[in-house]
Amino acid sequence: MLRWAILLSASLFWPAVTGAQTASPPLILEAKIPLGQVSGRIDHLGIDVRRQRLFVAELGNNSFGVVDLAAGKVLRRITGLSEPQGVAYVPSSDSVFVANAGDGSVRVLRAEDLTPIGRIELGDDADNVRLDTAHKRVLVGYGKGALAVIDPASLTKTADIRLRGHPEGFQVDETGTQVFVNVPDAREIGVVDLATGSTRSLPTQGAGSNFPMAIDGDAHRVLVVFRSPPTLMALSSQDGHVVAKVETCGDADDVFVDRKRRRVYVSCGEDVVDVLESSEAATGGLRACRRYRERARRCSCPTSTGCSWQCARRPMSLRQFGSSGRPHEGGRSRRGIGCGADQLVW
């Protein structure tokens, strides 16, 4: 059994791997929280910002870790799950949804004391969990190709949105009217109208293995990262046209938008985090700014805390990083002065 830990940020700087850098490094390690004896792979992460709790889907260990970020320690470990993959805190019902790949169930816990309060059976490979805040619903990707629509009040599945393959990363857009879905088996990006349930697809221009996705709401863009070839593609969330493309690190697993500094972070399985600088929405450009090598793959970046990344690595740990960059007046970053994030948790 391997020992995992979580790192939180203050003095550790990594060398860049893409040439000499004169500006301050964007990622600064502040702290490390051991996760203890956890075997196998870590999957998705979630956060309850009000209680400062990080939720860790410990897929290979069939468990669910709860980390107290303020105290810097593991608060609790819930066992008896079946390959948990997706996790999300739902503020409207003050509950935590955990999707399980092994038995296709979605387990629901009361956030206050983490006691079980419900279970929804989806049948197969329950994966990513997202909130449809505008309609007060929870969306869960599962099976051979569907999004389950769940009412968090009654804890029942109310509908299915059919897709052409298993959904990987998906996100509700900034208007709350559409959800964009990576469907790598079909080599497409699905677009679902949340009001009607109708679907359409966007081409991937020959790229494949599109797993991570993020929404850049300020710029009205959908950011999709492909593994083959390693590319980040920015598409308009309004009409789907490609706005920008840039090469990224290989085996990408997560992508996040730092709205405060107009930066994008891509974490990859090849032990690299790419830091990209985003230009104004009118031009839509993205450029590689920094690349840092670190053994991290699965990350989380809650926007309510600026950009706090929680990422798992071996030995099992959570790492949290602070930024050396400073935003420009008005909360926006200066263009061309380097990259940074508020907080990144590994």
C-alpha positions as a Markdown table, in Angstrom:
| # | Residue | x | y | z |
|---|---|---|---|---|
| 1 | Met | 0.0 | 0.0 | 0.0 |
| 2 | Leu | 1.3 | 3.4 | -1.0 |
| 3 | Arg | 1.3 | 6.5 | 1.2 |
| 4 | Trp | -0.2 | 9.5 | -0.4 |
| 5 | Ala | -0.2 | 13.1 | 0.8 |
| 6 | Ile | -1.5 | 16.6 | 0.0 |
| 7 | Leu | 0.7 | 19.7 | -0.4 |
| 8 | Leu | -0.4 | 23.2 | 0.5 |
| 9 | Ser | 2.1 | 26.3 | -0.6 |
| 10 | Ala | 5.3 | 28.7 | 1.0 |
| 11 | Ser | 8.8 | 28.2 | 0.0 |
| 12 | Leu | 9.4 | 25.5 | -2.6 |
| 13 | Phe | 10.1 | 26.8 | -6.1 |
| 14 | Trp | 10.5 | 24.5 | -9.2 |
| 15 | Pro | 12.8 | 25.1 | -12.1 |
| 16 | Ala | 11.1 | 25.8 | -15.4 |
| 17 | Val | 11.7 | 23.3 | -18.2 |
| 18 | Thr | 11.3 | 25.6 | -21.1 |
| 19 | Gly | 14.3 | 27.9 | -20.9 |
| 20 | Ala | 15.5 | 30.6 | -18.5 |
| 21 | Gln | 12.9 | 32.7 | -16.7 |
| 22 | Thr | 13.6 | 36.0 | -15.2 |
| 23 | Ala | 10.2 | 36.6 | -13.6 |
| 24 | Ser | 9.1 | 35.1 | -10.3 |
| 25 | Pro | 7.9 | 31.5 | -10.7 |
| 26 | Pro | 4.0 | 31.3 | -10.6 |
| 27 | Leu | 3.7 | 28.3 | -8.3 |
| 28 | Ile | 5.0 | 28.4 | -4.7 |
| 29 | Leu | 4.6 | 25.4 | -2.4 |
| 30 | Glu | 2.9 | 26.4 | 0.9 |
| 31 | Ala | 2.1 | 23.2 | 2.7 |
| 32 | Lys | 1.8 | 19.4 | 2.5 |
| 33 | Ile | -0.9 | 17.3 | 4.0 |
| 34 | Pro | -0.3 | 13.5 | 4.1 |
| 35 | Leu | -3.3 | 11.5 | 3.0 |
| 36 | Gly | -2.1 | 8.4 | 4.8 |
| 37 | Gln | -2.4 | 4.8 | 3.6 |
| 38 | Val | -4.3 | 5.0 | 0.3 |
| 39 | Ser | -3.7 | 2.4 | -2.4 |
| 40 | Gly | -4.3 | 2.8 | -6.1 |
| 41 | Arg | -5.3 | 5.8 | -8.2 |
| 42 | Ile | -6.8 | 9.1 | -7.1 |
| 43 | Asp | -9.5 | 10.5 | -9.3 |
| 44 | His | -11.6 | 13.7 | -9.1 |
| 45 | Leu | -11.6 | 16.3 | -6.3 |
| 46 | Gly | -14.2 | 18.6 | -4.9 |
| 47 | Ile | -14.4 | 21.3 | -2.3 |
| 48 | Asp | -16.8 | 22.7 | 0.3 |
| 49 | Val | -15.4 | 26.3 | 0.5 |
| 50 | Arg | -17.5 | 27.4 | 3.5 |
| 51 | Arg | -16.2 | 24.5 | 5.7 |
| 52 | Gln | -12.8 | 24.5 | 4.0 |
| 53 | Arg | -13.1 | 20.8 | 3.3 |
| 54 | Leu | -11.5 | 19.1 | 0.3 |
| 55 | Phe | -13.1 | 15.9 | -1.0 |
| 56 | Val | -10.8 | 13.2 | -2.6 |
| 57 | Ala | -12.3 | 10.4 | -4.7 |
| 58 | Glu | -9.8 | 7.6 | -3.9 |
| 59 | Leu | -10.8 | 5.3 | -6.7 |
| 60 | Gly | -8.2 | 2.6 | -6.3 |
| 61 | Asn | -8.9 | 2.4 | -2.5 |
| 62 | Asn | -12.7 | 2.3 | -2.8 |
| 63 | Ser | -12.8 | 5.2 | -0.4 |
| 64 | Phe | -13.6 | 8.9 | -0.1 |
| 65 | Gly | -11.2 | 11.2 | 1.7 |
| 66 | Val | -12.2 | 14.4 | 3.5 |
| 67 | Val | -9.4 | 16.9 | 4.2 |
| 68 | Asp | -9.7 | 19.8 | 6.6 |
| 69 | Leu | -7.7 | 22.5 | 4.7 |
| 70 | Ala | -7.7 | 24.9 | 7.6 |
| 71 | Ala | -6.3 | 22.3 | 10.0 |
| 72 | Gly | -4.1 | 20.7 | 7.4 |
| 73 | Lys | -5.1 | 17.1 | 8.1 |
| 74 | Val | -7.3 | 14.3 | 7.0 |
| 75 | Leu | -10.6 | 14.7 | 8.8 |
| 76 | Arg | -12.2 | 11.4 | 7.8 |
| 77 | Arg | -12.1 | 8.6 | 5.4 |
| 78 | Ile | -15.3 | 6.9 | 4.2 |
| 79 | Thr | -14.9 | 3.4 | 3.0 |
| 80 | Gly | -17.1 | 0.8 | 1.3 |
| 81 | Leu | -17.5 | 2.7 | -2.0 |
| 82 | Ser | -17.1 | 1.2 | -5.5 |
| 83 | Glu | -14.3 | 2.9 | -7.5 |
| 84 | Pro | -15.4 | 6.5 | -6.7 |
| 85 | Gln | -14.6 | 8.9 | -9.6 |
| 86 | Gly | -16.6 | 12.1 | -9.5 |
| 87 | Val | -17.4 | 14.3 | -6.4 |
| 88 | Ala | -19.2 | 17.6 | -6.0 |
| 89 | Tyr | -20.5 | 19.7 | -3.1 |
| 90 | Val | -24.1 | 21.0 | -3.8 |
| 91 | Pro | -24.7 | 24.2 | -1.9 |
| 92 | Ser | -28.5 | 24.3 | -2.5 |
| 93 | Ser | -29.0 | 21.0 | -0.6 |
| 94 | Asp | -25.8 | 21.2 | 1.5 |
| 95 | Ser | -24.9 | 17.8 | 0.4 |
| 96 | Val | -22.0 | 15.9 | -1.3 |
| 97 | Phe | -22.5 | 13.7 | -4.4 |
| 98 | Val | -20.0 | 10.9 | -5.1 |
| 99 | Ala | -20.2 | 9.0 | -8.4 |
| 100 | Asn | -19.0 | 5.4 | -8.5 |
| 101 | Ala | -17.6 | 3.7 | -11.6 |
| 102 | Gly | -17.7 | 0.2 | -10.1 |
| 103 | Asp | -21.4 | -0.2 | -9.5 |
| 104 | Gly | -22.7 | 2.9 | -11.3 |
| 105 | Ser | -24.2 | 4.4 | -8.1 |
| 106 | Val | -24.2 | 8.0 | -6.9 |
| 107 | Arg | -23.9 | 8.2 | -3.1 |
| 108 | Val | -25.2 | 11.3 | -1.4 |
| 109 | Leu | -23.9 | 12.5 | 1.9 |
| 110 | Arg | -25.1 | 15.3 | 4.3 |
| 111 | Ala | -22.3 | 17.8 | 4.1 |
| 112 | Glu | -22.4 | 18.8 | 7.8 |
| 113 | Asp | -21.6 | 15.4 | 9.3 |
| 114 | Leu | -21.0 | 13.3 | 6.1 |
| 115 | Thr | -23.7 | 10.7 | 6.9 |
| 116 | Pro | -25.4 | 8.9 | 4.0 |
| 117 | Ile | -28.7 | 10.3 | 3.0 |
| 118 | Gly | -29.4 | 8.8 | -0.4 |
| 119 | Arg | -28.3 | 6.6 | -3.3 |
| 120 | Ile | -29.2 | 6.9 | -7.0 |
| 121 | Glu | -28.5 | 3.9 | -9.2 |
| 122 | Leu | -27.3 | 4.8 | -12.7 |
| 123 | Gly | -26.2 | 1.2 | -13.6 |
| 124 | Asp | -22.7 | 1.7 | -15.1 |
| 125 | Asp | -19.6 | 3.8 | -14.8 |
| 126 | Ala | -20.8 | 6.9 | -13.0 |
| 127 | Asp | -18.1 | 9.5 | -13.6 |
| 128 | Asn | -17.9 | 13.3 | -13.6 |
| 129 | Val | -20.4 | 15.4 | -11.5 |
| 130 | Arg | -21.4 | 19.0 | -12.3 |
| 131 | Leu | -24.0 | 21.5 | -11.0 |
| 132 | Asp | -26.7 | 23.0 | -13.2 |
| 133 | Thr | -27.2 | 25.9 | -10.9 |
| 134 | Ala | -29.7 | 27.7 | -13.0 |
| 135 | His | -32.1 | 24.8 | -12.9 |
| 136 | Lys | -31.1 | 23.5 | -9.4 |
| 137 | Arg | -30.0 | 20.1 | -10.8 |
| 138 | Val | -27.0 | 17.8 | -10.6 |
| 139 | Leu | -25.6 | 16.3 | -13.8 |
| 140 | Val | -23.6 | 13.1 | -13.8 |
| 141 | Gly | -21.9 | 11.5 | -16.8 |
| 142 | Tyr | -22.3 | 7.8 | -16.9 |
| 143 | Gly | -22.5 | 4.6 | -19.0 |
| 144 | Lys | -22.0 | 4.2 | -22.7 |
| 145 | Gly | -23.2 | 7.7 | -23.3 |
| 146 | Ala | -25.5 | 9.8 | -21.1 |
| 147 | Leu | -25.8 | 12.6 | -18.6 |
| 148 | Ala | -28.2 | 11.8 | -15.7 |
| 149 | Val | -30.2 | 14.7 | -14.5 |
| 150 | Ile | -30.7 | 14.5 | -10.7 |
| 151 | Asp | -33.0 | 16.5 | -8.4 |
| 152 | Pro | -30.8 | 17.2 | -5.3 |
| 153 | Ala | -33.9 | 17.9 | -3.2 |
| 154 | Ser | -35.7 | 14.6 | -3.9 |
| 155 | Leu | -32.5 | 12.6 | -4.7 |
| 156 | Thr | -34.1 | 11.1 | -7.8 |
| 157 | Lys | -33.0 | 10.9 | -11.4 |
| 158 | Thr | -35.5 | 12.9 | -13.4 |
| 159 | Ala | -34.1 | 12.5 | -17.0 |
| 160 | Asp | -31.3 | 11.3 | -19.2 |
| 161 | Ile | -29.6 | 13.2 | -21.9 |
| 162 | Arg | -28.3 | 10.8 | -24.5 |
| 163 | Leu | -24.9 | 11.1 | -26.1 |
| 164 | Arg | -22.9 | 9.2 | -28.7 |
| 165 | Gly | -20.3 | 7.9 | -26.2 |
| 166 | His | -19.2 | 7.9 | -22.6 |
| 167 | Pro | -18.9 | 11.6 | -21.4 |
| 168 | Glu | -15.6 | 12.6 | -20.0 |
| 169 | Gly | -15.0 | 16.3 | -18.9 |
| 170 | Phe | -18.1 | 18.5 | -19.3 |
| 171 | Gln | -19.1 | 22.0 | -18.2 |
| 172 | Val | -22.1 | 24.2 | -18.0 |
| 173 | Asp | -21.5 | 27.4 | -19.9 |
| 174 | Glu | -21.4 | 30.9 | -18.4 |
| 175 | Thr | -25.1 | 31.6 | -19.4 |
| 176 | Gly | -26.3 | 28.4 | -17.7 |
| 177 | Thr | -28.2 | 27.4 | -20.8 |
| 178 | Gln | -25.8 | 24.9 | -22.4 |
| 179 | Val | -23.5 | 22.1 | -21.4 |
| 180 | Phe | -20.5 | 21.2 | -23.4 |
| 181 | Val | -19.4 | 17.6 | -23.2 |
| 182 | Asn | -16.2 | 15.8 | -24.3 |
| 183 | Val | -17.1 | 12.6 | -26.0 |
| 184 | Pro | -13.7 | 11.2 | -27.0 |
| 185 | Asp | -15.0 | 7.8 | -28.2 |
| 186 | Ala | -17.1 | 9.7 | -30.8 |
| 187 | Arg | -14.3 | 12.2 | -31.5 |
| 188 | Glu | -16.6 | 15.1 | -30.8 |
| 189 | Ile | -17.6 | 17.8 | -28.4 |
| 190 | Gly | -21.3 | 17.5 | -27.6 |
| 191 | Val | -23.5 | 20.6 | -27.0 |
| 192 | Val | -26.7 | 20.2 | -25.0 |
| 193 | Asp | -29.5 | 22.7 | -24.7 |
| 194 | Leu | -30.4 | 22.5 | -21.0 |
| 195 | Ala | -33.9 | 23.8 | -21.5 |
| 196 | Thr | -34.9 | 21.4 | -24.2 |
| 197 | Gly | -32.4 | 18.5 | -23.9 |
| 198 | Ser | -31.6 | 18.7 | -27.6 |
| 199 | Thr | -28.0 | 18.0 | -28.6 |
| 200 | Arg | -25.6 | 18.9 | -31.4 |
| 201 | Ser | -21.9 | 18.2 | -31.9 |
| 202 | Leu | -18.8 | 20.3 | -32.7 |
| 203 | Pro | -16.0 | 18.8 | -34.8 |
| 204 | Thr | -12.6 | 18.3 | -33.2 |
| 205 | Gln | -10.6 | 19.1 | -36.4 |
| 206 | Gly | -8.9 | 15.7 | -36.4 |
| 207 | Ala | -7.7 | 15.9 | -32.8 |
| 208 | Gly | -8.6 | 13.0 | -30.4 |
| 209 | Ser | -8.7 | 11.9 | -26.8 |
| 210 | Asn | -10.4 | 15.1 | -25.5 |
| 211 | Phe | -10.7 | 14.6 | -21.8 |
| 212 | Pro | -10.3 | 17.9 | -19.8 |
| 213 | Met | -12.6 | 20.9 | -20.3 |
| 214 | Ala | -13.1 | 24.3 | -18.7 |
| 215 | Ile | -15.3 | 27.4 | -19.3 |
| 216 | Asp | -13.7 | 30.8 | -19.7 |
| 217 | Gly | -16.9 | 32.7 | -19.0 |
| 218 | Asp | -15.4 | 36.2 | -19.3 |
| 219 | Ala | -14.2 | 35.5 | -22.8 |
| 220 | His | -17.2 | 33.3 | -23.7 |
| 221 | Arg | -14.9 | 30.4 | -24.6 |
| 222 | Val | -14.8 | 26.7 | -24.0 |
| 223 | Leu | -11.4 | 25.3 | -23.4 |
| 224 | Val | -10.8 | 21.7 | -24.5 |
| 225 | Val | -7.5 | 19.8 | -24.1 |
| 226 | Phe | -6.7 | 16.9 | -26.4 |
| 227 | Arg | -4.1 | 14.2 | -25.8 |
| 228 | Ser | -3.7 | 13.4 | -29.5 |
| 229 | Pro | -2.0 | 15.6 | -30.4 |
| 230 | Pro | -1.4 | 17.5 | -27.2 |
| 231 | Thr | -3.4 | 20.6 | -27.9 |
| 232 | Leu | -5.6 | 23.1 | -26.1 |
| 233 | Met | -8.4 | 24.4 | -28.3 |
| 234 | Ala | -10.4 | 27.4 | -27.4 |
| 235 | Leu | -13.9 | 27.5 | -29.0 |
| 236 | Ser | -16.6 | 30.2 | -28.8 |
| 237 | Ser | -19.3 | 29.2 | -26.4 |
| 238 | Gln | -21.7 | 31.2 | -28.5 |
| 239 | Asp | -21.3 | 29.6 | -32.0 |
| 240 | Gly | -18.7 | 26.9 | -31.5 |
| 241 | His | -16.0 | 28.3 | -33.9 |
| 242 | Val | -12.4 | 27.7 | -33.0 |
| 243 | Val | -10.9 | 30.9 | -31.5 |
| 244 | Ala | -7.3 | 29.7 | -30.7 |
| 245 | Lys | -5.1 | 26.6 | -30.5 |
| 246 | Val | -1.9 | 26.0 | -28.6 |
| 247 | Glu | 0.3 | 23.0 | -28.0 |
| 248 | Thr | 0.2 | 21.7 | -24.4 |
| 249 | Cys | 1.9 | 19.0 | -22.3 |
| 250 | Gly | 1.1 | 15.4 | -22.9 |
| 251 | Asp | -1.5 | 13.2 | -21.3 |
| 252 | Ala | -3.5 | 16.1 | -20.1 |
| 253 | Asp | -5.9 | 15.4 | -17.2 |
| 254 | Asp | -7.2 | 18.7 | -15.9 |
| 255 | Val | -7.5 | 22.3 | -17.1 |
| 256 | Phe | -8.5 | 25.4 | -15.1 |
| 257 | Val | -9.1 | 29.1 | -15.8 |
| 258 | Asp | -7.6 | 31.8 | -13.5 |
| 259 | Arg | -10.1 | 34.6 | -14.1 |
| 260 | Lys | -8.3 | 37.1 | -11.9 |
| 261 | Arg | -5.1 | 36.9 | -13.9 |
| 262 | Arg | -6.4 | 35.7 | -17.3 |
| 263 | Arg | -4.3 | 32.5 | -17.2 |
| 264 | Val | -5.0 | 28.9 | -18.0 |
| 265 | Tyr | -3.4 | 25.9 | -16.2 |
| 266 | Val | -3.1 | 22.4 | -17.7 |
| 267 | Ser | -1.9 | 19.5 | -15.5 |
| 268 | Cys | -0.6 | 16.5 | -17.3 |
| 269 | Gly | 0.3 | 12.9 | -16.6 |
| 270 | Glu | 3.8 | 13.5 | -17.9 |
| 271 | Asp | 4.6 | 15.3 | -14.6 |
| 272 | Val | 4.2 | 18.8 | -16.1 |
| 273 | Val | 1.9 | 21.8 | -15.4 |
| 274 | Asp | 1.5 | 24.2 | -18.3 |
| 275 | Val | 0.8 | 27.8 | -17.5 |
| 276 | Leu | -0.8 | 29.7 | -20.4 |
| 277 | Glu | -1.5 | 33.4 | -20.7 |
| 278 | Ser | -4.8 | 34.4 | -22.2 |
| 279 | Ser | -5.2 | 37.5 | -24.3 |
| 280 | Glu | -8.2 | 39.8 | -24.5 |
| 281 | Ala | -11.5 | 38.1 | -25.5 |
| 282 | Ala | -11.5 | 40.1 | -28.8 |
| 283 | Thr | -8.4 | 38.4 | -30.1 |
| 284 | Gly | -8.9 | 35.1 | -28.3 |
| 285 | Gly | -5.2 | 34.2 | -28.2 |
| 286 | Leu | -3.4 | 31.9 | -25.9 |
| 287 | Arg | 0.3 | 31.6 | -25.5 |
| 288 | Ala | 2.5 | 29.2 | -23.5 |
| 289 | Cys | 4.0 | 31.2 | -20.7 |
| 290 | Arg | 5.6 | 28.8 | -18.3 |
| 291 | Arg | 6.0 | 25.0 | -17.9 |
| 292 | Tyr | 6.8 | 23.5 | -14.6 |
| 293 | Arg | 7.7 | 19.9 | -13.9 |
| 294 | Glu | 6.0 | 18.3 | -11.0 |
| 295 | Arg | 4.5 | 14.8 | -10.3 |
| 296 | Ala | 0.9 | 15.8 | -10.3 |
| 297 | Arg | -2.1 | 14.7 | -12.3 |
| 298 | Arg | -5.5 | 15.1 | -10.8 |
| 299 | Cys | -6.3 | 18.7 | -9.8 |
| 300 | Ser | -9.1 | 21.0 | -8.7 |
| 301 | Cys | -9.4 | 24.7 | -8.9 |
| 302 | Pro | -12.4 | 26.3 | -7.1 |
| 303 | Thr | -12.9 | 29.8 | -8.5 |
| 304 | Ser | -14.4 | 31.1 | -5.3 |
| 305 | Thr | -10.9 | 31.0 | -3.7 |
| 306 | Gly | -9.2 | 32.7 | -6.7 |
| 307 | Cys | -7.6 | 29.6 | -8.1 |
| 308 | Ser | -6.8 | 26.9 | -5.4 |
| 309 | Trp | -5.5 | 23.7 | -6.9 |
| 310 | Gln | -5.7 | 20.5 | -5.1 |
| 311 | Cys | -3.6 | 17.8 | -6.8 |
| 312 | Ala | -2.7 | 14.3 | -5.8 |
| 313 | Arg | 0.8 | 12.8 | -6.1 |
| 314 | Arg | 2.9 | 10.0 | -4.8 |
| 315 | Pro | 3.7 | 9.6 | -2.0 |
| 316 | Met | 0.0 | 10.4 | -1.5 |
| 317 | Ser | -0.2 | 14.1 | -0.7 |
| 318 | Leu | -2.2 | 17.3 | -1.3 |
| 319 | Arg | -0.2 | 20.3 | -2.4 |
| 320 | Gln | -1.4 | 23.8 | -2.3 |
| 321 | Phe | 0.4 | 26.6 | -4.1 |
| 322 | Gly | 0.3 | 30.3 | -3.8 |
| 323 | Ser | 1.1 | 32.8 | -6.5 |
| 324 | Ser | 4.1 | 35.0 | -6.9 |
| 325 | Gly | 2.3 | 37.0 | -9.6 |
| 326 | Arg | 0.3 | 40.1 | -8.8 |
| 327 | Pro | -2.9 | 41.2 | -10.6 |
| 328 | His | -3.1 | 44.5 | -12.3 |
| 329 | Glu | -5.5 | 47.2 | -11.1 |
| 330 | Gly | -9.1 | 46.2 | -11.5 |
| 331 | Gly | -8.3 | 42.5 | -10.8 |
| 332 | Arg | -6.8 | 41.9 | -14.3 |
| 333 | Ser | -3.3 | 40.9 | -15.0 |
| 334 | Arg | -0.8 | 42.8 | -17.0 |
| 335 | Arg | -0.1 | 41.2 | -20.3 |
| 336 | Gly | 3.4 | 39.9 | -21.0 |
| 337 | Ile | 4.7 | 40.0 | -17.4 |
| 338 | Gly | 4.6 | 36.3 | -16.5 |
| 339 | Cys | 2.0 | 34.0 | -15.1 |
| 340 | Gly | 0.7 | 33.2 | -11.6 |
| 341 | Ala | -2.2 | 31.8 | -9.7 |
| 342 | Asp | -3.8 | 32.7 | -6.4 |
| 343 | Gln | -3.5 | 29.2 | -5.0 |
| 344 | Leu | -2.8 | 25.8 | -6.4 |
| 345 | Val | -3.3 | 22.7 | -4.3 |
| 346 | Trp | -1.4 | 19.6 | -5.3 |
